[in-house]
Amino acid sequence: QVQLVESGGGLVQPGDSLRLSCAYSQRTFTGTTMGWFRQAPGKEREFVAAISWSGLRTAYADSVKGRFTISRDNAKNTVFLEMNSLKPEDTAVYYCAGTPRDWYLIRPEEVHYYAYWGQGTLVTVSS
């Protein structure tokens, strides 16, 4: 069974940091590109960050560049999203996603490439 399980969301103040984790099943996700997306109330799901299987290739939305860092530990079957200098506009449900396609065969910022999704974890940035 394919599973992606996010954790680490919560309520923080502007300027704070938060680290999201996404645990995935090893057999299904070997070789996959992994991504983080978010969806704020009343808005469409949007790309946040993505990482190749090797971890050598990453991509970020302009709105989070310099503040967020995506990483992965394939030995622990986990993808991370380190979020610093959080802003109220970062408030959203954050989703982890995976695609069996190689990094170089896709546009990692595009939602439709991702076949597997987690249930989401809520991040609220408010004073």
Phi and psi in degrees as GROMACS dihedral restraints (atoms count N, CA, C in turn):
[ dihedral_restraints ]
;  ai    aj    ak    al  type     phi  dphi    fc
    3     4     5     6     1   -77.1    20    10
    4     5     6     7     1   129.5    20    10
    6     7     8     9     1  -141.4    20    10
    7     8     9    10     1   134.9    20    10
    9    10    11    12     1  -128.4    20    10
   10    11    12    13     1   125.5    20    10
   12    13    14    15     1  -127.2    20    10
   13    14    15    16     1   114.6    20    10
   15    16    17    18     1   -89.4    20    10
   16    17    18    19     1   154.4    20    10
   18    19    20    21     1  -155.3    20    10
   19    20    21    22     1   164.5    20    10
   21    22    23    24     1   107.7    20    10
   22    23    24    25     1    -4.7    20    10
   24    25    26    27     1   -70.4    20    10
   25    26    27    28     1   169.5    20    10
   27    28    29    30     1   166.8    20    10
   28    29    30    31     1  -171.3    20    10
   30    31    32    33     1  -100.6    20    10
   31    32    33    34     1   123.6    20    10
   33    34    35    36     1  -134.6    20    10
   34    35    36    37     1   167.1    20    10
   36    37    38    39     1   -94.9    20    10
   37    38    39    40     1   157.3    20    10
   39    40    41    42     1   -54.2    20    10
   40    41    42    43     1   136.4    20    10
   42    43    44    45     1    93.0    20    10
   43    44    45    46     1   -14.4    20    10
   45    46    47    48     1   -75.7    20    10
   46    47    48    49     1   173.8    20    10
   48    49    50    51     1  -120.8    20    10
   49    50    51    52     1   157.1    20    10
   51    52    53    54     1  -152.2    20    10
   52    53    54    55     1   146.4    20    10
   54    55    56    57     1  -122.5    20    10
   55    56    57    58     1   119.2    20    10
   57    58    59    60     1   -94.4    20    10
   58    59    60    61     1   146.8    20    10
   60    61    62    63     1  -125.6    20    10
   61    62    63    64     1   150.5    20    10
   63    64    65    66     1  -136.7    20    10
   64    65    66    67     1   112.8    20    10
   66    67    68    69     1   -93.3    20    10
   67    68    69    70     1   135.0    20    10
   69    70    71    72     1  -131.8    20    10
   70    71    72    73     1   157.8    20    10
   72    73    74    75     1   -77.6    20    10
   73    74    75    76     1   131.6    20    10
   75    76    77    78     1   -61.8    20    10
   76    77    78    79     1   -47.3    20    10
   78    79    80    81     1   -62.1    20    10
   79    80    81    82     1   -39.3    20    10
   81    82    83    84     1   -76.4    20    10
   82    83    84    85     1   -33.6    20    10
   84    85    86    87     1  -104.5    20    10
   85    86    87    88     1     9.4    20    10
   87    88    89    90     1   -63.6    20    10
   88    89    90    91     1   126.6    20    10
   90    91    92    93     1    85.9    20    10
   91    92    93    94     1     2.3    20    10
   93    94    95    96     1   -87.6    20    10
   94    95    96    97     1   156.5    20    10
   96    97    98    99     1   -88.1    20    10
   97    98    99   100     1   135.9    20    10
   99   100   101   102     1  -118.8    20    10
  100   101   102   103     1   147.6    20    10
  102   103   104   105     1  -140.0    20    10
  103   104   105   106     1   162.5    20    10
  105   106   107   108     1  -118.8    20    10
  106   107   108   109     1   133.3    20    10
  108   109   110   111     1  -126.8    20    10
  109   110   111   112     1   165.3    20    10
  111   112   113   114     1  -143.3    20    10
  112   113   114   115     1   155.8    20    10
  114   115   116   117     1  -139.6    20    10
  115   116   117   118     1   116.7    20    10
  117   118   119   120     1   -89.4    20    10
  118   119   120   121     1   158.4    20    10
  120   121   122   123     1   -56.0    20    10
  121   122   123   124     1   129.1    20    10
  123   124   125   126     1    76.7    20    10
  124   125   126   127     1     6.7    20    10
  126   127   128   129     1  -122.1    20    10
  127   128   129   130     1   164.0    20    10
  129   130   131   132     1   -78.8    20    10
  130   131   132   133     1   158.0    20    10
  132   133   134   135     1   -66.0    20    10
  133   134   135   136     1   135.6    20    10
  135   136   137   138     1  -130.0    20    10
  136   137   138   139     1   152.1    20    10
  138   139   140   141     1   -69.0    20    10
  139   140   141   142     1   140.7    20    10
  141   142   143   144     1  -116.5    20    10
  142   143   144   145     1   -56.9    20    10
  144   145   146   147     1  -160.9    20    10
  145   146   147   148     1   158.4    20    10
  147   148   149   150     1  -147.0    20    10
  148   149   150   151     1   157.6    20    10
  150   151   152   153     1  -144.6    20    10
  151   152   153   154     1   140.5    20    10
  153   154   155   156     1   -76.3    20    10
  154   155   156   157     1   170.0    20    10
  156   157   158   159     1   -58.2    20    10
  157   158   159   160     1   -42.4    20    10
  159   160   161   162     1   -73.7    20    10
  160   161   162   163     1   -19.9    20    10
  162   163   164   165     1    85.1    20    10
  163   164   165   166     1    -2.3    20    10
  165   166   167   168     1   -81.9    20    10
  166   167   168   169     1   -20.4    20    10
  168   169   170   171     1  -114.2    20    10
  169   170   171   172     1   130.3    20    10
  171   172   173   174     1  -136.4    20    10
  172   173   174   175     1   159.1    20    10
  174   175   176   177     1  -144.5    20    10
  175   176   177   178     1   148.4    20    10
  177   178   179   180     1  -137.7    20    10
  178   179   180   181     1   149.2    20    10
  180   181   182   183     1   -69.3    20    10
  181   182   183   184     1   148.4    20    10
  183   184   185   186     1   -58.3    20    10
  184   185   186   187     1   -33.7    20    10
  186   187   188   189     1   -68.5    20    10
  187   188   189   190     1   -17.2    20    10
  189   190   191   192     1  -118.2    20    10
  190   191   192   193     1    -4.6    20    10
  192   193   194   195     1   -57.9    20    10
  193   194   195   196     1   134.6    20    10
  195   196   197   198     1    85.7    20    10
  196   197   198   199     1   -13.3    20    10
  198   199   200   201     1  -113.9    20    10
  199   200   201   202     1   -35.1    20    10
  201   202   203   204     1  -108.2    20    10
  202   203   204   205     1   148.0    20    10
  204   205   206   207     1  -134.8    20    10
  205   206   207   208     1   126.3    20    10
  207   208   209   210     1   -99.5    20    10
  208   209   210   211     1   142.3    20    10
  210   211   212   213     1  -151.2    20    10
  211   212   213   214     1   168.4    20    10
  213   214   215   216     1  -147.2    20    10
  214   215   216   217     1   151.6    20    10
  216   217   218   219     1  -125.7    20    10
  217   218   219   220     1    96.7    20    10
  219   220   221   222     1   -68.3    20    10
  220   221   222   223     1   -24.5    20    10
  222   223   224   225     1   -67.9    20    10
  223   224   225   226     1   -27.8    20    10
  225   226   227   228     1  -106.9    20    10
  226   227   228   229     1     6.1    20    10
  228   229   230   231     1    53.2    20    10
  229   230   231   232     1    47.8    20    10
  231   232   233   234     1  -139.8    20    10
  232   233   234   235     1   140.7    20    10
  234   235   236   237     1  -114.7    20    10
  235   236   237   238     1   142.6    20    10
  237   238   239   240     1  -121.6    20    10
  238   239   240   241     1   154.1    20    10
  240   241   242   243     1  -133.4    20    10
  241   242   243   244     1   107.3    20    10
  243   244   245   246     1   -89.1    20    10
  244   245   246   247     1   121.8    20    10
  246   247   248   249     1  -117.7    20    10
  247   248   249   250     1   119.4    20    10
  249   250   251   252     1  -117.6    20    10
  250   251   252   253     1   162.9    20    10
  252   253   254   255     1    48.3    20    10
  253   254   255   256     1    50.4    20    10
  255   256   257   258     1   -65.7    20    10
  256   257   258   259     1   144.7    20    10
  258   259   260   261     1  -119.8    20    10
  259   260   261   262     1   157.6    20    10
  261   262   263   264     1   -54.9    20    10
  262   263   264   265     1   -33.1    20    10
  264   265   266   267     1   -72.6    20    10
  265   266   267   268     1    -5.6    20    10
  267   268   269   270     1   -83.3    20    10
  268   269   270   271     1    -5.8    20    10
  270   271   272   273     1   -61.8    20    10
  271   272   273   274     1   124.5    20    10
  273   274   275   276     1  -178.9    20    10
  274   275   276   277     1   169.0    20    10
  276   277   278   279     1   -86.6    20    10
  277   278   279   280     1   127.0    20    10
  279   280   281   282     1  -102.1    20    10
  280   281   282   283     1   129.8    20    10
  282   283   284   285     1  -116.3    20    10
  283   284   285   286     1   136.6    20    10
  285   286   287   288     1   -92.1    20    10
  286   287   288   289     1   141.8    20    10
  288   289   290   291     1  -141.2    20    10
  289   290   291   292     1   152.2    20    10
  291   292   293   294     1  -135.6    20    10
  292   293   294   295     1   147.8    20    10
  294   295   296   297     1  -134.0    20    10
  295   296   297   298     1   138.4    20    10
  297   298   299   300     1   -73.6    20    10
  298   299   300   301     1    -7.4    20    10
  300   301   302   303     1   -78.0    20    10
  301   302   303   304     1   144.1    20    10
  303   304   305   306     1   -66.1    20    10
  304   305   306   307     1   147.8    20    10
  306   307   308   309     1   -49.1    20    10
  307   308   309   310     1   -42.8    20    10
  309   310   311   312     1   -79.2    20    10
  310   311   312   313     1    -2.8    20    10
  312   313   314   315     1  -106.3    20    10
  313   314   315   316     1     1.6    20    10
  315   316   317   318     1  -134.0    20    10
  316   317   318   319     1   170.9    20    10
  318   319   320   321     1  -103.6    20    10
  319   320   321   322     1   102.7    20    10
  321   322   323   324     1   -62.5    20    10
  322   323   324   325     1   -14.3    20    10
  324   325   326   327     1   -85.3    20    10
  325   326   327   328     1    -4.9    20    10
  327   328   329   330     1   -97.5    20    10
  328   329   330   331     1   125.7    20    10
  330   331   332   333     1   -57.7    20    10
  331   332   333   334     1   -40.3    20    10
  333   334   335   336     1   -67.1    20    10
  334   335   336   337     1   -13.1    20    10
  336   337   338   339     1   -77.3    20    10
  337   338   339   340     1   -17.9    20    10
  339   340   341   342     1   -92.7    20    10
  340   341   342   343     1   122.8    20    10
  342   343   344   345     1   -93.6    20    10
  343   344   345   346     1   -23.8    20    10
  345   346   347   348     1  -121.8    20    10
  346   347   348   349     1   137.5    20    10
  348   349   350   351     1  -136.3    20    10
  349   350   351   352     1   145.3    20    10
  351   352   353   354     1   -84.0    20    10
  352   353   354   355     1  -178.6    20    10
  354   355   356   357     1   -85.5    20    10
  355   356   357   358     1   -13.1    20    10
  357   358   359   360     1    95.6    20    10
  358   359   360   361     1   152.1    20    10
  360   361   362   363     1  -136.5    20    10
  361   362   363   364     1   134.9    20    10
  363   364   365   366     1   -84.9    20    10
  364   365   366   367     1   130.0    20    10
  366   367   368   369     1  -117.4    20    10
  367   368   369   370     1   122.9    20    10
  369   370   371   372     1  -121.1    20    10
  370   371   372   373     1   123.1    20    10
  372   373   374   375     1  -113.2    20    10
  373   374   375   376     1   110.8    20    10
  375   376   377   378     1  -156.4    20    10
  376   377   378   379     1   145.1    20    10
